[in-house]
Amino acid sequence: MAEYNPNEFNSTIVPLVEEEEAPPPPPPPKLDPIRLEAQCGHPDANSYATREQADSFYAGDVYFRNTWQLLQPEEREQWLIFAARSVDIFGPWVGERQFEEQPMEFPRVEKGVPLSQSKIIPNQIPKQIIEAQLQMLVYLYKQGQEEENFQTKLGVLNGLVQMEFKEKQKGRITKLVSQGELETVKALVRPYLGTGQISWSRG
């Protein structure tokens, strides 16, 4: 039997090559959320109030400020957009939209009416309309919390608010009711409404 000769064998140790794991698939593309646009007359405008205005307004509301602060920035913007749309469906409004491409009811102009006699000023959003949006937001949020059959998810909420009211046009109301009440919103928008009945419906 031949003796073992270590030189007859290749002593080089070949390391085992581990197969590299395949990289994970890329995440699906995220759809950009609707961004808040509050610039007056902008073709993509979807809000009258900015988020900063809303933060300042609700900071003085002892009942709603904690709720507002707990919302994520994206949620705040969604609620603002929803509230602005809800205010826009009041009508009929005085005058006409100032710009052909604007998607919202304000800014407005009264053609043929001297500026000194007009209820509305071009290139401006009336302060009462901005406050009406912020009051409407509180009202809609409260509805979502109080009604058992009311879906609070914003994706569904836009199609579920169904309400109508009609009343005869009255004189200017100076006394507001309370925060987040529909009567408060009505009082704020009334000076900018045309003649006839006030109507508001959703759905």
Secondary structure by P-SEA (a helix, b strand, c coil): ccccccccccccccccccccccccccccccccccccccccccccccccccaaaaaaaaccccccaaaaaaccaaaaaaaaaaaaaaaaacccccccccccccccccccccccccccccccccccccaaaaaaaaaaaaaaaaaaacccccccccccccccbbbbbbbccccccccccccccaaaaaaaacccccccbbbbbcc
